[in-house]
Amino acid sequence: MEGQKSSAGKPFDIGKREVWDAYQQVKAKKGGPGVDGISVEGFEEDLKNNLYKIWNRMSSGTYFPPPVKAVEIAKTHGGGTRMLGVPTIADRVAQTVVAHRLEVKVEPIFHPDSYGYRPGRSALDAVSVCRRRCWEYDWVIDLDIQKFFDSVDHGLLVKAVERHADVPWIVLYVKRWLVAPVQLMDGTIRPRDRGTPQGSAVSPVLANLFMHYAFDMWMVREFPGNPFERYADDAVVHCESRAQAEHLVQAIAARMEQVGLRLHPEKTRIVYCRDGKRRATYEHTAFTFLGYTFRSRGARNEREQVTFTGFTPAISNDALKKISETVRRWRLDRGSGLTLADIARWINPIVRGWMQYYGRYNRSVMYPFLQRINAYLVRFLRNKFKRIRTFKKAKAGWQRITSQYPRAFAHWAWITAFW
Protein backbone atom coordinates (compact mmCIF):
# COMPACT_ATOMS: atom_id res chain seq x y z
CA MET A 1 0.00 0.00 0.00
CA GLU A 2 1.24 3.48 -0.89
CA GLY A 3 2.15 5.71 2.03
CA GLN A 4 4.50 8.33 3.29
CA LYS A 5 7.95 7.23 4.37
CA SER A 6 8.86 8.08 7.94
CA SER A 7 12.32 8.94 9.22
CA ALA A 8 12.54 5.41 10.60
CA GLY A 9 12.09 3.95 7.12
CA LYS A 10 8.59 2.63 7.84
CA PRO A 11 5.81 2.60 5.23
CA PHE A 12 3.54 4.67 7.50
CA ASP A 13 4.53 7.85 9.31
CA ILE A 14 3.18 7.31 12.84
CA GLY A 15 4.95 9.12 15.63
CA LYS A 16 6.06 7.39 18.79
CA ARG A 17 4.65 10.37 20.66
CA GLU A 18 1.22 9.57 19.21
CA VAL A 19 1.42 6.06 20.66
CA TRP A 20 2.55 7.39 24.05
CA ASP A 21 -0.25 9.97 24.21
CA ALA A 22 -2.76 7.29 23.20
CA TYR A 23 -1.55 5.06 26.02
CA GLN A 24 -1.99 7.88 28.53
CA GLN A 25 -5.63 8.24 27.42
CA VAL A 26 -6.22 4.50 27.71
CA LYS A 27 -4.65 4.41 31.16
CA ALA A 28 -6.75 7.34 32.37
CA LYS A 29 -9.98 5.52 31.45
CA LYS A 30 -9.04 2.52 33.66
CA GLY A 31 -10.72 -0.11 31.52
CA GLY A 32 -10.58 -3.85 32.16
CA PRO A 33 -8.50 -6.46 30.33
CA GLY A 34 -9.41 -7.91 26.95
CA VAL A 35 -9.16 -11.48 25.67
CA ASP A 36 -5.50 -11.74 26.70
CA GLY A 37 -6.35 -11.04 30.36
CA ILE A 38 -3.70 -8.31 30.60
CA SER A 39 -4.72 -5.31 32.72
CA VAL A 40 -3.28 -1.81 32.54
CA GLU A 41 -1.00 -2.71 35.44
CA GLY A 42 0.17 -5.87 33.65
CA PHE A 43 0.76 -3.91 30.47
CA GLU A 44 2.94 -1.45 32.39
CA GLU A 45 5.23 -4.22 33.62
CA ASP A 46 6.91 -4.11 30.21
CA LEU A 47 5.60 -0.74 29.08
CA LYS A 48 8.47 0.41 26.87
CA ASN A 49 8.59 -2.84 24.92
CA ASN A 50 4.79 -3.09 24.62
CA LEU A 51 4.46 0.43 23.24
CA TYR A 52 7.36 -0.13 20.86
CA LYS A 53 5.64 -3.23 19.45
CA ILE A 54 2.46 -1.26 18.79
CA TRP A 55 4.35 1.56 17.07
CA ASN A 56 6.55 -0.79 15.07
CA ARG A 57 3.68 -2.92 13.79
CA MET A 58 1.39 0.01 13.02
CA SER A 59 4.18 1.88 11.22
CA SER A 60 5.07 -1.16 9.14
CA GLY A 61 1.46 -2.08 8.29
CA THR A 62 1.69 -5.43 10.10
CA TYR A 63 -0.62 -4.66 13.02
CA PHE A 64 -3.60 -7.02 13.18
CA PRO A 65 -6.12 -6.69 16.01
CA PRO A 66 -6.93 -9.65 18.27
CA PRO A 67 -10.56 -10.67 18.95
CA VAL A 68 -12.72 -8.34 21.02
CA LYS A 69 -14.08 -9.67 24.32
CA ALA A 70 -17.88 -9.46 24.58
CA VAL A 71 -19.20 -8.31 27.97
CA GLU A 72 -22.85 -7.70 28.83
CA ILE A 73 -23.40 -4.48 30.80
CA ALA A 74 -26.33 -2.37 31.97
CA LYS A 75 -27.20 0.54 29.70
CA THR A 76 -25.68 3.83 30.80
CA HIS A 77 -28.95 5.47 31.77
CA GLY A 78 -30.94 2.40 32.76
CA GLY A 79 -33.38 0.33 30.72
CA GLY A 80 -31.88 -3.09 30.08
CA THR A 81 -28.47 -4.33 29.01
CA ARG A 82 -26.27 -4.13 25.95
CA MET A 83 -23.23 -5.99 24.68
CA LEU A 84 -19.94 -4.16 25.13
CA GLY A 85 -16.83 -5.01 23.13
CA VAL A 86 -13.65 -4.89 25.24
CA PRO A 87 -10.41 -4.78 23.19
CA THR A 88 -7.04 -5.63 24.72
CA ILE A 89 -5.04 -2.77 26.26
CA ALA A 90 -2.61 -2.82 23.32
CA ASP A 91 -5.46 -2.74 20.82
CA ARG A 92 -7.08 0.17 22.66
CA VAL A 93 -3.84 2.11 22.32
CA ALA A 94 -3.66 1.40 18.59
CA GLN A 95 -7.32 2.34 18.13
CA THR A 96 -6.82 5.59 20.04
CA VAL A 97 -4.00 6.58 17.69
CA VAL A 98 -6.29 6.13 14.69
CA ALA A 99 -9.33 7.64 16.43
CA HIS A 100 -7.42 10.82 17.23
CA ARG A 101 -6.12 11.23 13.68
CA LEU A 102 -9.59 10.66 12.21
CA GLU A 103 -11.36 12.86 14.76
CA VAL A 104 -9.19 15.84 13.83
CA LYS A 105 -10.45 15.52 10.25
CA VAL A 106 -14.15 14.86 10.83
CA GLU A 107 -14.95 16.84 13.97
CA PRO A 108 -15.24 20.18 12.11
CA ILE A 109 -17.85 18.79 9.69
CA PHE A 110 -20.17 17.23 12.27
CA HIS A 111 -23.62 18.71 12.84
CA PRO A 112 -23.99 21.00 15.89
CA ASP A 113 -26.84 18.84 17.20
CA SER A 114 -24.69 15.70 17.29
CA TYR A 115 -23.62 15.45 20.95
CA GLY A 116 -22.31 11.95 21.57
CA TYR A 117 -18.60 11.35 22.27
CA ARG A 118 -17.56 14.76 21.00
CA PRO A 119 -15.13 17.18 22.64
CA GLY A 120 -16.87 20.10 24.33
CA ARG A 121 -20.31 18.47 24.10
CA SER A 122 -22.22 16.33 26.56
CA ALA A 123 -25.43 14.44 27.10
CA LEU A 124 -26.67 17.26 29.34
CA ASP A 125 -26.18 19.69 26.46
CA ALA A 126 -28.49 17.52 24.36
CA VAL A 127 -31.05 17.31 27.19
CA SER A 128 -30.97 21.09 27.60
CA VAL A 129 -31.58 21.79 23.92
CA CYS A 130 -34.29 19.12 23.77
CA ARG A 131 -36.03 20.70 26.77
CA ARG A 132 -36.15 24.11 25.10
CA ARG A 133 -37.36 22.75 21.77
CA CYS A 134 -40.14 20.76 23.42
CA TRP A 135 -41.58 24.11 24.49
CA GLU A 136 -41.40 25.38 20.92
CA TYR A 137 -42.70 22.29 19.09
CA ASP A 138 -45.83 20.34 20.03
CA TRP A 139 -44.68 16.93 18.81
CA VAL A 140 -41.60 14.74 19.15
CA ILE A 141 -40.42 11.62 17.37
CA ASP A 142 -38.57 9.44 19.89
CA LEU A 143 -36.30 7.40 17.61
CA ASP A 144 -34.86 4.02 18.53
CA ILE A 145 -32.49 2.40 16.05
CA GLN A 146 -32.56 -1.35 16.57
CA LYS A 147 -29.14 -2.85 17.39
CA PHE A 148 -27.27 0.05 15.80
CA PHE A 149 -23.74 -0.97 16.84
CA ASP A 150 -24.38 -4.52 15.58
CA SER A 151 -25.85 -3.41 12.25
CA VAL A 152 -23.62 -0.70 10.78
CA ASP A 153 -22.86 -1.43 7.12
CA HIS A 154 -19.10 -1.85 6.71
CA GLY A 155 -19.05 -0.82 3.07
CA LEU A 156 -20.80 2.49 3.70
CA LEU A 157 -18.68 3.19 6.77
CA VAL A 158 -15.39 2.54 4.96
CA LYS A 159 -16.57 4.79 2.14
CA ALA A 160 -17.12 7.60 4.65
CA VAL A 161 -13.70 7.01 6.24
CA GLU A 162 -11.99 7.05 2.84
CA ARG A 163 -13.60 10.39 2.12
CA HIS A 164 -11.97 12.04 5.12
CA ALA A 165 -8.81 10.05 5.96
CA ASP A 166 -5.67 11.95 4.97
CA VAL A 167 -3.36 8.94 5.27
CA PRO A 168 -3.92 5.40 3.94
CA TRP A 169 -3.16 3.62 7.21
CA ILE A 170 -6.32 5.03 8.82
CA VAL A 171 -8.45 3.20 6.25
CA LEU A 172 -6.30 0.06 6.48
CA TYR A 173 -6.68 -0.30 10.24
CA VAL A 174 -10.34 0.70 10.32
CA LYS A 175 -11.03 -2.12 7.86
CA ARG A 176 -9.16 -4.59 10.07
CA TRP A 177 -10.97 -3.51 13.23
CA LEU A 178 -14.36 -3.74 11.59
CA VAL A 179 -13.85 -7.43 10.78
CA ALA A 180 -12.00 -8.39 13.98
CA PRO A 181 -13.95 -11.31 15.52
CA VAL A 182 -15.78 -11.22 18.83
CA GLN A 183 -15.07 -13.68 21.64
CA LEU A 184 -18.38 -14.42 23.36
CA MET A 185 -18.70 -14.98 27.08
CA ASP A 186 -18.65 -18.76 26.60
CA GLY A 187 -15.35 -18.53 24.70
CA THR A 188 -16.87 -18.94 21.24
CA ILE A 189 -15.23 -16.86 18.49
CA ARG A 190 -17.78 -15.19 16.23
CA PRO A 191 -16.75 -13.54 12.94
CA ARG A 192 -18.22 -10.15 12.12
CA ASP A 193 -19.30 -8.72 8.77
CA ARG A 194 -21.45 -5.85 10.10
CA GLY A 195 -21.34 -3.44 13.01
CA THR A 196 -18.66 -1.89 15.17
CA PRO A 197 -18.33 -3.06 18.79
CA GLN A 198 -19.53 -0.50 21.30
CA GLY A 199 -16.75 0.04 23.80
CA SER A 200 -13.80 0.15 21.42
CA ALA A 201 -11.77 3.37 21.29
CA VAL A 202 -12.36 3.95 17.59
CA SER A 203 -16.07 3.06 17.62
CA PRO A 204 -17.44 6.47 18.78
CA VAL A 205 -15.91 8.47 15.94
CA LEU A 206 -16.90 5.77 13.43
CA ALA A 207 -20.48 5.74 14.72
CA ASN A 208 -20.70 9.52 14.51
CA LEU A 209 -19.25 9.54 11.02
CA PHE A 210 -21.74 6.92 9.84
CA MET A 211 -24.72 8.73 11.37
CA HIS A 212 -23.45 12.06 10.03
CA TYR A 213 -24.20 10.86 6.52
CA ALA A 214 -26.95 8.36 7.26
CA PHE A 215 -29.08 10.72 9.37
CA ASP A 216 -27.76 14.21 10.18
CA MET A 217 -26.98 15.46 6.67
CA TRP A 218 -30.01 13.67 5.28
CA MET A 219 -32.25 15.52 7.77
CA VAL A 220 -30.62 18.84 6.89
CA ARG A 221 -31.17 18.17 3.21
CA GLU A 222 -34.67 16.67 3.27
CA PHE A 223 -36.30 18.16 6.40
CA PRO A 224 -34.48 21.39 7.32
CA GLY A 225 -37.45 22.67 9.34
CA ASN A 226 -37.34 19.79 11.85
CA PRO A 227 -34.58 20.20 14.43
CA PHE A 228 -33.16 17.18 16.23
CA GLU A 229 -30.78 16.16 19.00
CA ARG A 230 -28.67 13.04 18.48
CA TYR A 231 -26.38 11.26 20.92
CA ALA A 232 -24.74 8.36 19.05
CA ASP A 233 -27.72 6.18 18.02
CA ASP A 234 -30.22 7.90 20.34
CA ALA A 235 -32.16 10.73 18.70
CA VAL A 236 -35.18 13.00 19.13
CA VAL A 237 -36.82 14.92 16.27
CA HIS A 238 -39.21 17.86 16.79
CA CYS A 239 -42.34 18.42 14.70
CA GLU A 240 -45.08 21.03 14.48
CA SER A 241 -48.01 18.67 13.98
CA ARG A 242 -49.01 15.04 14.32
CA ALA A 243 -49.44 14.71 10.56
CA GLN A 244 -45.92 16.03 10.03
CA ALA A 245 -44.55 13.60 12.61
CA GLU A 246 -46.33 10.63 11.01
CA HIS A 247 -44.95 11.52 7.59
CA LEU A 248 -41.46 12.12 8.93
CA VAL A 249 -41.21 8.89 10.92
CA GLN A 250 -42.05 6.93 7.77
CA ALA A 251 -39.41 8.83 5.82
CA ILE A 252 -36.79 8.22 8.52
CA ALA A 253 -37.66 4.51 8.63
CA ALA A 254 -37.20 4.30 4.86
CA ARG A 255 -33.88 6.14 5.12
CA MET A 256 -32.63 3.79 7.82
CA GLU A 257 -33.55 0.79 5.67
CA GLN A 258 -31.62 2.39 2.81
CA VAL A 259 -28.42 2.50 4.88
CA GLY A 260 -28.84 -0.96 6.41
CA LEU A 261 -30.44 0.04 9.72
CA ARG A 262 -33.93 -0.41 11.14
CA LEU A 263 -36.10 1.62 13.48
CA HIS A 264 -37.40 -0.41 16.42
CA PRO A 265 -41.12 -0.83 15.62
CA GLU A 266 -42.23 -0.74 19.27
CA LYS A 267 -39.76 1.69 20.85
CA THR A 268 -39.96 4.39 18.16
CA ARG A 269 -42.86 6.63 19.13
CA ILE A 270 -44.64 9.85 18.21
CA VAL A 271 -45.14 11.86 21.40
CA TYR A 272 -47.39 14.84 22.16
CA CYS A 273 -45.73 17.43 24.43
CA ARG A 274 -48.71 17.89 26.73
CA ASP A 275 -48.60 20.69 29.31
CA GLY A 276 -50.76 23.42 30.82
CA LYS A 277 -51.38 25.07 27.44
CA ARG A 278 -51.35 21.98 25.23
CA ARG A 279 -54.12 19.94 26.81
CA ALA A 280 -55.19 17.47 24.11
CA THR A 281 -55.14 13.76 24.92
CA TYR A 282 -53.06 11.30 22.91
CA GLU A 283 -51.65 7.81 23.45
CA HIS A 284 -48.08 8.93 24.12
CA THR A 285 -47.38 12.06 26.16
CA ALA A 286 -43.93 11.24 27.56
CA PHE A 287 -40.57 10.00 26.29
CA THR A 288 -37.15 9.19 27.74
CA PHE A 289 -33.92 10.61 26.36
CA LEU A 290 -30.44 10.09 27.87
CA GLY A 291 -31.75 9.04 31.27
CA TYR A 292 -34.34 11.84 31.53
CA THR A 293 -38.08 11.36 31.16
CA PHE A 294 -39.83 14.32 29.54
CA ARG A 295 -43.48 14.72 30.53
CA SER A 296 -46.05 17.08 32.00
CA ARG A 297 -45.00 18.26 35.49
CA GLY A 298 -45.85 20.97 37.95
CA ALA A 299 -43.38 23.86 37.79
CA ARG A 300 -42.88 27.26 39.38
CA ASN A 301 -41.72 30.58 38.01
CA GLU A 302 -39.81 32.05 40.94
CA ARG A 303 -39.52 35.48 39.35
CA GLU A 304 -43.27 35.88 38.93
CA GLN A 305 -44.16 33.65 41.92
CA VAL A 306 -46.63 31.57 39.90
CA THR A 307 -47.06 27.83 39.39
CA PHE A 308 -47.86 26.19 36.07
CA THR A 309 -47.74 22.83 34.28
CA GLY A 310 -44.78 22.43 31.98
CA PHE A 311 -43.34 19.70 29.74
CA THR A 312 -40.03 19.16 31.49
CA PRO A 313 -37.38 16.46 32.11
CA ALA A 314 -36.46 14.62 35.31
CA ILE A 315 -34.50 11.46 36.05
CA SER A 316 -36.22 8.46 34.45
CA ASN A 317 -37.58 5.53 36.42
CA ASP A 318 -35.11 3.19 34.71
CA ALA A 319 -32.15 5.39 35.63
CA LEU A 320 -33.46 5.79 39.18
CA LYS A 321 -33.84 2.03 39.48
CA LYS A 322 -30.30 1.47 38.20
CA ILE A 323 -28.61 3.81 40.68
CA SER A 324 -30.82 2.52 43.50
CA GLU A 325 -29.67 -1.03 42.77
CA THR A 326 -26.07 0.18 42.83
CA VAL A 327 -26.53 1.69 46.31
CA ARG A 328 -28.23 -1.48 47.51
CA ARG A 329 -25.25 -3.56 46.36
CA TRP A 330 -22.94 -1.35 48.42
CA ARG A 331 -24.53 -2.81 51.60
CA LEU A 332 -23.58 0.29 53.53
CA ASP A 333 -25.31 -0.91 56.68
CA ARG A 334 -22.96 -3.94 56.80
CA GLY A 335 -19.67 -2.02 56.70
CA SER A 336 -19.00 -2.11 60.43
CA GLY A 337 -15.24 -2.15 59.85
CA LEU A 338 -15.45 1.29 58.21
CA THR A 339 -15.92 4.79 59.58
CA LEU A 340 -18.32 7.41 58.24
CA ALA A 341 -15.29 9.19 56.79
CA ASP A 342 -14.28 5.99 54.96
CA ILE A 343 -17.77 5.65 53.50
CA ALA A 344 -17.82 9.33 52.48
CA ARG A 345 -14.54 8.98 50.58
CA TRP A 346 -15.90 5.86 48.90
CA ILE A 347 -19.35 7.01 47.77
CA ASN A 348 -19.07 10.80 47.44
CA PRO A 349 -17.50 10.86 43.93
CA ILE A 350 -20.19 8.49 42.64
CA VAL A 351 -23.16 10.19 44.29
CA ARG A 352 -21.87 13.63 43.31
CA GLY A 353 -21.72 12.47 39.68
CA TRP A 354 -25.34 11.29 39.85
CA MET A 355 -26.41 14.59 41.37
CA GLN A 356 -24.58 16.63 38.76
CA TYR A 357 -26.11 14.65 35.91
CA TYR A 358 -29.59 13.58 36.99
CA GLY A 359 -30.17 16.56 39.28
CA ARG A 360 -29.77 19.21 36.60
CA TYR A 361 -33.56 19.32 36.10
CA ASN A 362 -36.31 18.71 38.66
CA ARG A 363 -33.83 17.44 41.21
CA SER A 364 -36.54 16.97 43.82
CA VAL A 365 -37.42 13.69 42.06
CA MET A 366 -34.10 12.39 43.44
CA TYR A 367 -34.82 13.35 47.06
CA PRO A 368 -36.47 10.05 48.11
CA PHE A 369 -33.49 8.19 46.67
CA LEU A 370 -31.02 10.37 48.59
CA GLN A 371 -33.07 9.81 51.74
CA ARG A 372 -32.61 6.07 51.25
CA ILE A 373 -28.83 6.56 51.23
CA ASN A 374 -29.20 8.34 54.56
CA ALA A 375 -31.34 5.47 55.87
CA TYR A 376 -28.51 3.05 55.05
CA LEU A 377 -26.05 5.30 56.85
CA VAL A 378 -28.27 5.42 59.95
CA ARG A 379 -28.47 1.62 59.94
CA PHE A 380 -24.70 1.55 59.69
CA LEU A 381 -24.40 3.75 62.80
CA ARG A 382 -26.96 1.69 64.75
CA ASN A 383 -25.11 -1.53 63.89
CA LYS A 384 -21.72 -0.05 64.75
CA PHE A 385 -22.60 1.70 68.03
CA LYS A 386 -24.75 -0.07 70.59
CA ARG A 387 -25.55 3.12 72.46
CA ILE A 388 -27.67 4.50 69.59
CA ARG A 389 -29.57 1.39 68.57
CA THR A 390 -32.96 2.82 69.55
CA PHE A 391 -34.59 4.99 66.90
CA LYS A 392 -34.83 8.01 69.22
CA LYS A 393 -31.10 7.96 70.04
CA ALA A 394 -30.18 7.27 66.43
CA LYS A 395 -32.21 10.28 65.31
CA ALA A 396 -30.52 12.53 67.89
CA GLY A 397 -27.08 11.23 66.89
CA TRP A 398 -27.84 11.74 63.22
CA GLN A 399 -28.95 15.33 63.76
CA ARG A 400 -25.79 16.03 65.74
CA ILE A 401 -23.55 14.61 62.98
CA THR A 402 -25.28 16.43 60.13
CA SER A 403 -25.16 19.75 61.97
CA GLN A 404 -21.49 19.41 62.95
CA TYR A 405 -20.30 18.05 59.59
CA PRO A 406 -22.81 19.37 57.01
CA ARG A 407 -20.47 18.75 54.07
CA ALA A 408 -19.30 15.27 55.02
CA PHE A 409 -21.46 13.63 52.32
CA ALA A 410 -22.06 15.11 48.89
CA HIS A 411 -25.81 14.59 48.95
CA TRP A 412 -26.20 16.43 52.27
CA ALA A 413 -26.02 19.62 50.23
CA TRP A 414 -29.56 18.73 49.13
CA ILE A 415 -31.02 16.58 51.85
CA THR A 416 -30.08 15.36 55.32
CA ALA A 417 -33.32 13.74 56.51
CA PHE A 418 -33.83 9.99 56.55
CA TRP A 419 -37.40 9.73 57.82
Secondary structure as UniProt FT lines:
FT   TURN            7..8
FT   HELIX           16..29
FT   TURN            35..36
FT   HELIX           40..44
FT   TURN            45..46
FT   HELIX           47..60
FT   STRAND          68..74
FT   TURN            76..77
FT   STRAND          81..86
FT   HELIX           89..106
FT   HELIX           107..109
FT   TURN            112..113
FT   TURN            116..117
FT   TURN            119..120
FT   HELIX           123..136
FT   STRAND          139..145
FT   TURN            146..147
FT   HELIX           148..151
FT   HELIX           154..164
FT   HELIX           168..179
FT   STRAND          182..183
FT   TURN            185..186
FT   STRAND          189..190
FT   TURN            198..199
FT   HELIX           203..211
FT   HELIX           212..216
FT   HELIX           217..222
FT   TURN            224..225
FT   STRAND          228..231
FT   TURN            232..233
FT   STRAND          234..239
FT   HELIX           242..258
FT   TURN            259..260
FT   TURN            265..267
FT   STRAND          269..272
FT   STRAND          287..289
FT   TURN            290..291
FT   STRAND          292..301
FT   TURN            302..305
FT   STRAND          306..315
FT   HELIX           317..330
FT   HELIX           332..334
FT   TURN            336..337
FT   HELIX           340..358
FT   HELIX           363..366
FT   HELIX           367..384
FT   HELIX           386..388
FT   HELIX           391..404
FT   TURN            406..407
FT   HELIX           410..413
//
